[in-house]
Amino acid sequence: MRKPLAIFYFLILYAFAELVWWGYILIREQPHRKGMILGEGAVFLLLFFVGAHQLHKSLRKERKLHAQQRNFLLSVTHELKSPLASIKLYVETILKRQLEREQVHSFLRKSLKDIERLDDLVENMLIAAKIENKSYSFPKEEFNFSELVVRITERLQVHTCSTQTIRAEIKPDILLVGDRFALTSVVTNLVENAVKYSPPCAEVLVTLSKNGPTVSLEVADHGAGIEDAEKLRIFDKFYRVGSEDTRKTKGTGLGLFIVKQVLTHHQAQIRVRNNKPEGTIFEVIFNTNAN
């Protein structure tokens, strides 16, 4: 991408130099029209530099998107290879060794966790592609949102730590009208993000409550938190918090993009605020009267 930018800057300088040179020649040949030539030249230069600036912004945006897509492909490759290698190792161990029944069950449970991780990744990529292509219709039905949140927190708890790290405070029998599949992705991404960016075995609090027509889902962690400047960008496609060179957490940059898009289609709001003394709280607010 550097070569096209270098060519672009060279062409800008060349065009500017040519414009100045031809302006000089015209003024020298027709000095009585100097005012008109300078005025028209100034307007042309203004339009020229405005256009060049817009083109420069587009090139920089394209360059940034290209880098994000490259990092996305690298992340997806890693996210796919890691659980696949783990599953392969467990299966090979079961086949090659005479293990106790409990050991076999333990290895199978761990393999199942990795398969669920792959399933989450594939679902994220699938729904992100459909949202991007505007081919997803968001079919809506009434379902028990409380049961969905409980099921997800219980499943993700197995992924985290030997001690209890996800604490769920779920008000029972809260009903929503929405796309069950898409909202499953929303809750999964929010809880997985909280676990991912938290210290080992730190508590993640998931709260679901209802006040009149308003349903509120909160996911709070005790991680490093998110800078205010980045809070405006975390829902962009492929965007990930921190530097690409120093980041240690896994991810594809699709999770929060999907969260925002799905919630927009459900007329729901999402707020990001700081947890005290450290960490982040994501609050999702549904208005059941809007459904």
Residue, then its C-alpha position, 0 to 999 in steps of 0.5 A: m500500500r505504500k507504493p500507491l501512496a507514494i505515487f499519489y503524493f508524487l502526482i499531486l506535487y507534479a500537478f501542482a507544479e504544472l499548474v503554477w508553471w502554466g499560470y506563470i506562462l499565462i500571466r507573462e503572455q497576458p499581463h492584462r488578465k493577471g487578476m482573472i488568471l489568479g482568481e480562477g487559479a485560486v478557485f481551481l487550486l482550492l477545488f484541487f486540494v479539497g479533492a486531493h484531501q478527500l482522495h487522501k482520506s479514502l486511501r488512508k481508510e482503505r489502507k486501514l481496512h486492508a490492515q484490519q482484514r489482514n489481522f482478521l484473517l490471521s486471527v481467524t486462522h489462529e482461532l480455528k487452528s487452536p481448538l482443532a489441534s486440541i481436539k486432535l490431541y484429545v482424540e489421538t490420546i483416547l485412541k492410542r492409550q488405554l485410559e480409565r473411563e473417567q479420563v475418556h469422559s474428561f477428554l471428551r468433555k474438553s473436546l466438546k468445549d472446543i467444538e462449541r468454541l468453533d461453533d461460536l466462531v462460525e456462527n459469528m462469521l455467518i451472521a456478520a456476513k449476512i448482516e453485511n450483505k443485508s440478507y439476514s431478515f431477523p425473524k422474530e418470535e416470543f421466547n424466554f430470554s431469562e432461560l437463554v441467558v442462564r443457558i449461555t452463562e452456564r455453558l461459558q462458565v465451563h470454559t473459564c476457570s476451575t472456580q466460579t467466575i461468572r456470577a449470574e443474577i437473572k430474574p426468571d421468566i422475562l419474555l422478549v419478542g426477537d430473533r432468538f438466534a441473533l440475540t444468543s450471539v449478542v449475549t454470548n459475545l458480551v459474556e465471552n468478551a468480559v471473560k476474555y479481558s478479565p484477569p484469571c478467575a476474576e468475577v464476571l457479573v451478568t445481571l438481567s432485570k425488568n422494570g415495567p416495559t424495560v428489560s436490562l441486561e448488564v455484563a460487568d467485568h474487572g479487566a483493564g477497562i476501555e479508554d473513552a476514545e475507544k468506546l466510540r470505535i469498539f462497535d466497528k467491524f474488525y476493530r479491536v481494543g489496543s495495539e495490534d503489536t502488543r495485544k495478547t487476547k484472542g479475537t476476530g473483531l466481529g463480536l461487538f460489531i454483531v452485537k451493535q447491528v443485532l441490537t439496532h435491528h431490535q430497537a435496543q440500546i447498548r451503553v458502555r461505562n466504566n466499572k468501579p474500581e476497574g473494568t467495563i460494564f456493557e448495558v443492553i436496554f430493550n423496550t418491550n413496547a417497541n416490539 
